[in-house]
Amino acid sequence: MGCFPILFALQMGPKLFTFIKFFRRKKLKTFVNLIQAIWQRYRHVPLQFMDQVILGYMALLGFLIIPFHRDVSHWVMYPFLHGAIFFLLLELIRISTNASSFIQFLRTFYPILWILFAWKEMDQLVTMIFPYWFNPILPQLDHFLFGVYPTVWVQQWFSPWLTELMHFFYGVYFLFIPLVTICLYLKGQRQKVYHFLFLISSTFAVSFILFLVFPAQGAWVFLREKYTIEPKGGFFLALIRFIQHRGTIRGGAFPSSHV
């Protein structure tokens, strides 16, 4: 009886090895067939430059989070989420050629939705590569360049009318992208819309990647004790504070996406 397991292993070992080789070949063949099917379906999809930027960004982050995830909770879902969005966008672009006006509108303006998604997602991913903040470097750089901390120095000029004016200009930024693109779209200048959204999406994609490379919080975090004057204003101050309270993320302070 003691020799039976050895004899069984000798007999079944080659068969098991053959089965494993067959299974691996089968899986490889299935994977190759899947890649070929995807290539055949999407190889003629007319991608604009804005599409290439956004799809490239989604693919890059989907792969980057696999080795860099120790500071990200539930990190496993992100490669699948990015993959799903990647192919969803590809399919949207593919079917939009002869689709309804709504699908064409969605195909044109989806970069705006992507910006909102990628911005909020960055709240969870900002420290995925470097799980700490580079906060001390920014005020030191400001002080080296200007001799003062600009956001502290400017307090001496605070006044309700100036605060309102600055917050008005700050708020116009949120309307700039949709208003420009919709005006161009209504004029039938589709290529100009694509070009404009390419510039915007490229700017945000580069900003988001730099957020990961240089995670830093705003001056309101690391210079908080130096702010001694509370700004006073009216409607626009309250509006911007409401937007920031709802939409602020961890980090995302360098570079400024406004600039």
Residue frames as qw, qx, qy, qz and C-alpha x, y, z in Angstrom:
[[0.000, 0.883, 0.469, 0.000, 0.00, 0.00, 0.00],
 [0.344, -0.744, 0.057, 0.570, 2.87, 2.32, 0.72],
 [0.347, -0.141, 0.561, 0.739, 3.98, 2.21, -2.92],
 [0.291, 0.648, 0.691, 0.134, 0.53, 2.98, -4.31],
 [0.046, 0.928, 0.140, -0.343, 0.72, 6.80, -4.03],
 [0.252, -0.576, 0.522, 0.577, 4.11, 6.75, -5.78],
 [0.341, 0.166, 0.829, 0.412, 2.87, 4.51, -8.59],
 [0.207, 0.797, 0.562, -0.076, -0.27, 6.63, -8.95],
 [0.062, -0.869, 0.098, 0.481, 1.80, 9.81, -9.17],
 [0.303, -0.338, 0.689, 0.565, 4.09, 8.27, -11.79],
 [0.300, 0.399, 0.816, 0.292, 1.12, 7.21, -13.89],
 [0.096, 0.865, 0.490, -0.051, -0.94, 10.36, -13.54],
 [0.325, -0.648, 0.100, 0.682, 1.90, 12.88, -13.56],
 [0.232, -0.058, 0.589, 0.772, 2.45, 12.93, -17.34],
 [0.023, 0.606, 0.731, 0.312, -1.29, 13.03, -17.98],
 [0.214, -0.845, -0.343, 0.350, -1.70, 15.94, -15.56],
 [0.313, -0.475, 0.286, 0.771, 1.21, 17.76, -17.19],
 [0.173, 0.228, 0.710, 0.644, -0.34, 17.24, -20.64],
 [0.079, -0.768, -0.634, -0.053, -3.68, 18.57, -19.36],
 [0.271, -0.766, -0.111, 0.573, -2.03, 21.68, -17.91],
 [0.266, -0.221, 0.495, 0.797, -0.23, 22.35, -21.22],
 [0.065, 0.472, 0.751, 0.458, -3.51, 21.92, -23.10],
 [0.179, -0.823, -0.498, 0.207, -5.33, 24.22, -20.66],
 [0.283, -0.621, 0.103, 0.724, -2.67, 26.90, -20.99],
 [0.193, 0.029, 0.638, 0.745, -2.75, 26.68, -24.79],
 [0.029, -0.648, -0.730, -0.215, -6.53, 26.91, -24.68],
 [0.220, -0.826, -0.296, 0.425, -6.43, 29.99, -22.46],
 [0.279, -0.427, 0.336, 0.792, -3.76, 31.61, -24.63],
 [0.137, 0.268, 0.736, 0.606, -5.77, 30.89, -27.76],
 [0.100, -0.781, -0.617, 0.017, -8.90, 32.34, -26.15],
 [0.270, -0.738, -0.065, 0.615, -6.98, 35.45, -25.11],
 [0.241, -0.188, 0.532, 0.789, -5.52, 35.90, -28.61],
 [0.056, 0.500, 0.764, 0.403, -8.97, 35.45, -30.15],
 [0.168, -0.830, -0.450, 0.283, -10.37, 38.07, -27.78],
 [0.261, -0.579, 0.189, 0.749, -7.64, 40.56, -28.72],
 [0.178, 0.073, 0.694, 0.693, -8.26, 39.92, -32.41],
 [0.021, -0.679, -0.718, -0.150, -12.01, 40.43, -31.97],
 [0.204, -0.816, -0.222, 0.493, -11.45, 43.72, -30.14],
 [0.265, -0.369, 0.422, 0.785, -9.01, 44.85, -32.83],
 [0.129, 0.313, 0.765, 0.548, -11.43, 44.00, -35.62],
 [0.086, -0.778, -0.620, 0.054, -14.28, 45.83, -33.89],
 [0.199, -0.911, -0.139, 0.334, -12.47, 49.05, -33.07],
 [0.602, -0.168, 0.319, 0.713, -9.55, 49.40, -35.51],
 [0.224, 0.441, 0.454, 0.741, -11.51, 51.70, -37.85],
 [0.231, -0.832, -0.463, 0.202, -13.03, 53.85, -35.10],
 [0.358, 0.675, 0.029, 0.645, -12.30, 57.52, -35.99],
 [0.566, -0.585, -0.345, 0.467, -10.53, 58.77, -32.87],
 [0.111, 0.934, -0.025, 0.340, -10.08, 62.48, -32.32],
 [0.389, 0.437, -0.549, 0.597, -7.01, 63.74, -30.45],
 [0.448, -0.444, 0.356, -0.690, -9.16, 64.32, -27.37],
 [0.954, -0.107, -0.095, -0.262, -10.23, 60.65, -27.50],
 [0.772, 0.299, -0.447, 0.339, -6.63, 59.49, -27.66],
 [0.033, 0.498, -0.498, 0.710, -5.71, 61.61, -24.63],
 [0.661, -0.333, 0.263, -0.620, -8.62, 60.39, -22.51],
 [0.977, 0.036, -0.171, -0.120, -8.34, 56.73, -23.52],
 [0.607, 0.415, -0.504, 0.454, -4.59, 56.85, -22.96],
 [0.196, -0.489, 0.473, -0.707, -5.07, 58.37, -19.51],
 [0.842, -0.230, 0.125, -0.472, -7.66, 55.76, -18.51],
 [0.932, 0.179, -0.299, 0.098, -5.40, 52.92, -19.69],
 [0.372, 0.518, -0.518, 0.570, -2.30, 54.39, -18.01],
 [0.378, -0.441, 0.465, -0.668, -3.93, 54.79, -14.60],
 [0.933, -0.089, -0.038, -0.348, -5.64, 51.42, -14.89],
 [0.857, 0.229, -0.374, 0.270, -2.21, 49.78, -15.29],
 [0.188, 0.564, -0.469, 0.654, -0.31, 52.04, -12.86],
 [0.591, -0.491, 0.262, -0.584, -2.54, 51.22, -9.93],
 [0.956, -0.030, -0.288, -0.039, -1.63, 47.52, -10.15],
 [0.693, 0.100, -0.429, 0.570, 1.92, 48.06, -8.80],
 [0.105, 0.179, -0.320, 0.924, 1.16, 51.35, -6.98],
 [0.498, -0.492, -0.480, -0.528, -1.81, 50.84, -4.67],
 [0.471, -0.164, -0.725, 0.476, -0.70, 50.56, -1.07],
 [0.022, 0.187, 0.374, -0.908, -2.44, 53.81, -0.12],
 [0.461, -0.009, -0.362, -0.810, -5.65, 53.06, -2.10],
 [0.487, 0.040, 0.754, -0.439, -8.57, 51.27, -0.50],
 [0.728, 0.424, 0.504, -0.192, -10.37, 48.70, -2.68],
 [0.001, 0.626, -0.499, -0.600, -7.70, 49.18, -5.33],
 [0.380, 0.051, 0.885, 0.264, -8.66, 46.00, -7.20],
 [0.406, 0.691, 0.574, -0.167, -11.80, 47.62, -8.60],
 [0.081, 0.803, -0.139, -0.574, -9.93, 50.45, -10.35],
 [0.130, -0.280, 0.773, 0.554, -8.30, 48.45, -13.19],
 [0.200, 0.416, 0.876, 0.137, -11.70, 46.92, -13.98],
 [0.131, 0.819, 0.373, -0.416, -13.45, 50.29, -13.69],
 [0.003, 0.673, -0.373, -0.639, -10.95, 51.95, -16.01],
 [0.177, -0.047, 0.883, 0.433, -11.16, 49.06, -18.45],
 [0.216, 0.601, 0.766, -0.076, -14.96, 49.23, -18.49],
 [0.122, 0.851, 0.121, -0.497, -14.94, 53.00, -19.10],
 [0.163, -0.455, 0.627, 0.611, -12.24, 52.59, -21.77],
 [0.141, 0.164, 0.893, 0.396, -14.36, 50.20, -23.83],
 [0.149, 0.730, 0.608, -0.274, -17.58, 52.06, -23.09],
 [0.057, 0.773, -0.122, -0.620, -16.06, 55.21, -24.60],
 [0.133, -0.241, 0.784, 0.556, -14.71, 53.26, -27.57],
 [0.178, 0.432, 0.875, 0.124, -18.17, 51.85, -28.20],
 [0.117, 0.810, 0.345, -0.460, -19.76, 55.28, -27.86],
 [0.003, 0.624, -0.415, -0.662, -17.34, 56.69, -30.44],
 [0.185, -0.022, 0.896, 0.403, -17.90, 53.71, -32.76],
 [0.157, 0.564, 0.810, 0.035, -21.71, 53.95, -32.82],
 [0.010, 0.703, 0.238, -0.670, -21.85, 57.75, -32.98],
 [0.186, -0.137, 0.566, 0.792, -21.08, 57.99, -36.70],
 [0.273, -0.256, -0.615, -0.694, -24.64, 57.32, -37.84],
 [0.228, -0.393, -0.806, 0.379, -26.41, 57.64, -34.50],
 [0.103, -0.861, -0.485, -0.110, -29.08, 59.95, -33.15],
 [0.144, 0.787, -0.124, 0.587, -28.35, 63.57, -32.34],
 [0.648, -0.715, 0.151, -0.212, -28.32, 62.72, -28.61],
 [0.929, -0.144, 0.135, 0.313, -25.61, 60.06, -29.07],
 [0.577, 0.535, 0.019, 0.617, -23.58, 62.48, -31.21],
 [0.212, -0.851, 0.107, -0.469, -23.98, 65.18, -28.57],
 [0.817, -0.548, 0.178, -0.017, -22.84, 62.74, -25.87],
 [0.878, 0.156, 0.092, 0.443, -19.92, 61.63, -28.03],
 [0.339, 0.718, -0.042, 0.607, -18.82, 65.24, -28.48],
 [0.247, -0.755, 0.211, -0.569, -19.16, 66.41, -24.89],
 [0.902, -0.329, -0.276, 0.049, -18.17, 63.31, -22.89],
 [0.566, 0.278, -0.382, 0.676, -14.73, 64.86, -22.10],
 [0.253, -0.554, 0.195, -0.768, -16.49, 67.27, -19.73],
 [0.876, -0.374, -0.057, -0.298, -18.00, 64.31, -17.87],
 [0.868, 0.109, -0.320, 0.364, -14.59, 62.64, -17.89],
 [0.209, 0.517, -0.350, 0.752, -12.98, 65.68, -16.27],
 [0.579, -0.512, 0.164, -0.613, -15.53, 65.58, -13.44],
 [0.975, -0.154, -0.146, -0.060, -15.03, 61.82, -12.99],
 [0.745, 0.275, -0.333, 0.508, -11.22, 61.96, -13.08],
 [0.035, -0.598, 0.306, -0.740, -11.16, 64.90, -10.67],
 [0.728, -0.462, 0.166, -0.479, -13.30, 63.16, -8.05],
 [0.974, 0.019, -0.200, 0.105, -11.44, 59.88, -8.57],
 [0.464, 0.539, -0.410, 0.570, -8.17, 61.66, -7.86],
 [0.487, -0.641, 0.263, -0.532, -9.39, 62.14, -4.28],
 [0.944, -0.253, 0.186, -0.100, -8.80, 58.41, -3.77],
 [0.907, 0.275, 0.026, 0.319, -5.71, 57.99, -5.96],
 [0.160, 0.947, -0.191, 0.205, -3.64, 61.12, -5.31],
 [0.311, -0.716, 0.614, -0.121, -1.22, 59.38, -2.90],
 [0.986, 0.080, 0.098, -0.105, -1.09, 56.02, -4.67],
 [0.739, 0.488, -0.284, 0.367, 2.54, 56.47, -5.85],
 [0.280, 0.295, -0.517, 0.753, 3.90, 58.56, -2.99],
 [0.479, -0.605, -0.630, -0.086, 1.83, 57.91, 0.16],
 [0.386, -0.563, -0.295, 0.669, 2.74, 61.24, 1.77],
 [0.229, 0.940, 0.252, 0.025, 2.49, 64.98, 1.04],
 [0.603, 0.198, 0.010, 0.773, 5.15, 67.29, -0.37],
 [0.141, -0.919, -0.362, -0.065, 3.57, 70.21, 1.52],
 [0.473, -0.715, 0.034, 0.515, 6.72, 71.81, 3.00],
 [0.529, 0.041, 0.428, 0.732, 8.30, 72.35, -0.43],
 [0.179, 0.718, 0.504, 0.446, 5.60, 74.67, -1.80],
 [0.238, -0.960, -0.142, 0.043, 5.68, 77.45, 0.85],
 [0.594, -0.504, 0.286, 0.558, 9.48, 77.32, 0.83],
 [0.464, 0.282, 0.523, 0.657, 9.46, 77.80, -2.94],
 [0.009, 0.884, 0.391, 0.256, 6.96, 80.68, -2.66],
 [0.426, -0.868, 0.014, 0.255, 9.09, 82.39, -0.04],
 [0.617, -0.222, 0.404, 0.638, 12.24, 81.88, -2.11],
 [0.353, 0.475, 0.530, 0.607, 10.64, 83.43, -5.21],
 [0.084, -0.801, -0.335, -0.489, 8.68, 86.30, -3.63],
 [0.203, 0.315, -0.489, 0.788, 10.27, 86.89, -0.23],
 [0.470, -0.094, 0.423, -0.769, 6.83, 86.42, 1.37],
 [0.241, 0.264, 0.934, 0.008, 4.02, 83.90, 1.43],
 [0.091, -0.164, -0.411, -0.892, 1.76, 85.42, -1.28],
 [0.422, -0.520, -0.658, -0.343, -1.53, 84.11, 0.12],
 [0.472, -0.575, -0.456, 0.488, -0.62, 85.51, 3.54],
 [0.265, -0.167, 0.073, 0.947, 0.74, 88.81, 2.23],
 [0.104, -0.348, -0.542, -0.758, -2.40, 89.52, 0.19],
 [0.297, -0.603, -0.714, 0.196, -4.52, 89.63, 3.37],
 [0.198, -0.410, -0.184, 0.871, -3.64, 93.30, 3.81],
 [0.158, 0.063, -0.409, -0.896, -5.67, 94.08, 0.67],
 [0.044, -0.401, -0.915, -0.018, -8.80, 92.20, 1.70],
 [0.293, 0.159, 0.172, -0.927, -12.05, 94.09, 1.20],
 [0.586, 0.326, 0.667, -0.324, -15.61, 92.86, 0.55],
 [0.599, 0.702, -0.020, -0.386, -15.78, 94.27, -3.01],
 [0.221, 0.626, -0.725, -0.182, -12.37, 92.84, -4.00],
 [0.361, -0.111, 0.910, -0.170, -13.23, 89.47, -2.47],
 [0.651, 0.483, 0.459, -0.363, -16.49, 89.38, -4.46],
 [0.483, 0.747, -0.307, -0.338, -14.73, 90.39, -7.67],
 [0.024, 0.501, -0.862, -0.072, -12.02, 87.74, -7.30],
 [0.438, 0.083, 0.867, -0.222, -14.55, 85.03, -6.51],
 [0.640, 0.610, 0.165, -0.437, -16.64, 86.10, -9.50],
 [0.404, 0.672, -0.570, -0.244, -13.65, 85.61, -11.82],
 [0.193, -0.282, 0.933, -0.116, -12.86, 82.34, -10.08],
 [0.586, 0.288, 0.658, -0.376, -16.44, 81.15, -10.66],
 [0.572, 0.647, -0.182, -0.470, -16.41, 82.08, -14.36],
 [0.022, 0.466, -0.870, -0.162, -13.80, 79.35, -14.79],
 [0.420, 0.109, 0.879, -0.201, -16.44, 76.70, -14.12],
 [0.576, 0.640, 0.362, -0.358, -18.64, 78.06, -16.94],
 [0.090, 0.688, -0.492, -0.525, -15.85, 78.66, -19.43],
 [0.170, -0.166, 0.926, 0.293, -15.57, 75.11, -20.80],
 [0.332, 0.461, 0.821, -0.056, -19.28, 74.30, -21.27],
 [0.274, 0.810, 0.198, -0.479, -20.20, 77.75, -22.64],
 [0.064, 0.619, -0.566, -0.541, -17.42, 77.85, -25.24],
 [0.172, -0.053, 0.950, 0.257, -18.03, 74.29, -26.42],
 [0.327, 0.570, 0.723, -0.211, -21.82, 74.65, -26.61],
 [0.248, 0.793, -0.028, -0.556, -21.54, 77.91, -28.58],
 [0.041, 0.471, -0.741, -0.477, -19.19, 76.28, -31.09],
 [0.248, 0.157, 0.955, 0.042, -21.41, 73.19, -31.27],
 [0.349, 0.683, 0.522, -0.372, -24.55, 75.22, -31.99],
 [0.242, 0.760, -0.280, -0.535, -22.69, 77.01, -34.79],
 [0.937, 0.340, 0.043, -0.075, -21.93, 73.62, -36.35],
 [0.294, 0.768, -0.551, 0.145, -18.18, 73.98, -35.80],
 [0.956, -0.279, -0.040, -0.079, -17.67, 70.41, -34.61],
 [0.802, 0.260, -0.247, 0.477, -13.93, 70.24, -35.36],
 [0.061, 0.619, -0.305, 0.721, -13.31, 73.38, -33.32],
 [0.749, -0.514, 0.110, -0.403, -15.18, 71.77, -30.44],
 [0.975, -0.029, -0.125, 0.181, -12.95, 68.70, -30.73],
 [0.543, 0.468, -0.277, 0.640, -9.82, 70.85, -30.86],
 [0.270, -0.657, 0.238, -0.663, -10.89, 72.93, -27.86],
 [0.871, -0.403, 0.101, -0.264, -11.75, 69.83, -25.81],
 [0.878, 0.207, -0.242, 0.357, -8.44, 68.26, -26.84],
 [0.239, 0.568, -0.348, 0.707, -6.59, 71.24, -25.33],
 [0.550, -0.548, 0.219, -0.590, -8.71, 71.13, -22.17],
 [0.976, -0.191, -0.033, -0.102, -8.52, 67.35, -21.69],
 [0.738, 0.354, -0.326, 0.473, -4.75, 67.39, -22.33],
 [0.028, -0.619, 0.354, -0.701, -4.29, 70.10, -19.71],
 [0.734, -0.447, 0.211, -0.467, -6.29, 68.18, -17.13],
 [0.980, 0.046, -0.178, 0.073, -4.66, 64.83, -17.96],
 [0.534, 0.444, -0.402, 0.597, -1.19, 66.33, -17.44],
 [0.297, -0.577, 0.318, -0.691, -2.37, 68.03, -14.23],
 [0.900, -0.304, 0.031, -0.311, -3.81, 64.79, -12.85],
 [0.896, 0.168, -0.280, 0.301, -0.60, 62.89, -13.58],
 [0.275, 0.510, -0.394, 0.714, 1.45, 65.63, -11.89],
 [0.619, -0.545, 0.148, -0.546, -0.90, 65.41, -8.88],
 [0.985, -0.154, -0.084, 0.002, 0.25, 61.78, -8.56],
 [0.723, 0.335, -0.261, 0.545, 3.93, 62.61, -9.05],
 [0.196, 0.230, -0.364, 0.881, 3.85, 65.58, -6.64],
 [0.388, -0.645, -0.644, -0.139, 0.98, 65.12, -4.16],
 [0.213, 0.022, -0.335, 0.918, 0.46, 68.36, -2.26],
 [0.084, -0.734, -0.656, 0.151, -2.33, 70.08, -0.38],
 [0.176, 0.808, 0.200, 0.526, -3.27, 73.73, -0.68],
 [0.219, 0.380, -0.386, 0.812, -1.92, 76.65, 1.30],
 [0.573, -0.499, -0.019, -0.649, -5.11, 76.61, 3.36],
 [0.929, -0.258, -0.265, 0.027, -3.75, 73.41, 4.94],
 [0.784, -0.057, -0.231, 0.573, -0.04, 74.06, 5.55],
 [0.216, 0.245, -0.153, 0.933, -0.28, 77.83, 6.22],
 [0.352, -0.665, -0.608, -0.255, -3.54, 77.77, 8.13],
 [0.504, -0.617, -0.367, 0.481, -2.11, 79.32, 11.30],
 [0.320, -0.148, 0.129, 0.927, -0.85, 82.36, 9.32],
 [0.100, -0.494, -0.533, -0.680, -4.29, 83.35, 8.06],
 [0.159, -0.274, -0.586, 0.745, -5.50, 85.92, 10.57],
 [0.314, 0.275, 0.030, -0.908, -8.13, 87.81, 8.53],
 [0.435, 0.362, 0.823, -0.048, -11.40, 86.22, 7.49],
 [0.027, 0.053, 0.480, 0.875, -12.42, 87.37, 3.97],
 [0.317, 0.496, 0.581, -0.562, -15.84, 88.99, 3.80],
 [0.060, 0.049, -0.615, -0.784, -18.00, 89.03, 0.71],
 [0.605, 0.164, 0.201, -0.752, -21.45, 88.24, -0.58],
 [0.892, 0.255, 0.113, -0.355, -23.08, 85.94, -3.10],
 [0.718, 0.545, -0.432, 0.016, -20.00, 84.88, -5.08],
 [0.026, -0.511, 0.768, -0.384, -17.93, 84.19, -1.98],
 [0.671, -0.083, 0.565, -0.473, -20.72, 81.99, -0.63],
 [0.869, 0.403, -0.065, -0.280, -21.19, 80.27, -4.00],
 [0.520, 0.577, -0.616, 0.129, -17.51, 79.40, -4.42],
 [0.241, -0.391, 0.769, -0.445, -17.25, 78.16, -0.85],
 [0.821, 0.095, 0.348, -0.443, -20.27, 75.92, -1.49],
 [0.811, 0.503, -0.278, -0.111, -18.69, 74.53, -4.67],
 [0.271, 0.577, -0.716, 0.284, -15.34, 73.98, -2.97],
 [0.511, -0.278, 0.650, -0.489, -16.97, 72.29, 0.00],
 [0.886, 0.221, 0.250, -0.323, -18.76, 69.88, -2.35],
 [0.837, 0.536, -0.102, 0.030, -15.99, 69.35, -4.89],
 [0.043, -0.810, 0.575, -0.106, -12.66, 69.73, -3.09],
 [0.951, 0.057, -0.298, 0.062, -10.35, 66.71, -3.17],
 [0.705, -0.601, 0.199, 0.318, -7.33, 65.69, -1.11],
 [0.525, -0.240, 0.452, 0.680, -4.32, 67.27, -2.72],
 [0.424, 0.659, 0.520, 0.340, -4.59, 68.48, -6.27],
 [0.153, -0.920, -0.089, 0.350, -2.89, 71.76, -5.35],
 [0.064, -0.727, 0.504, 0.463, 0.12, 71.55, -7.65],
 [0.121, 0.060, 0.165, 0.977, -0.10, 72.39, -10.46],
 [0.342, 0.415, 0.432, -0.724, -3.20, 74.55, -10.33],
 [0.383, 0.372, 0.779, 0.329, -5.61, 73.35, -13.01],
 [0.166, 0.897, 0.289, -0.290, -6.98, 76.92, -13.17],
 [0.101, -0.747, 0.413, 0.511, -3.66, 78.10, -14.53]]
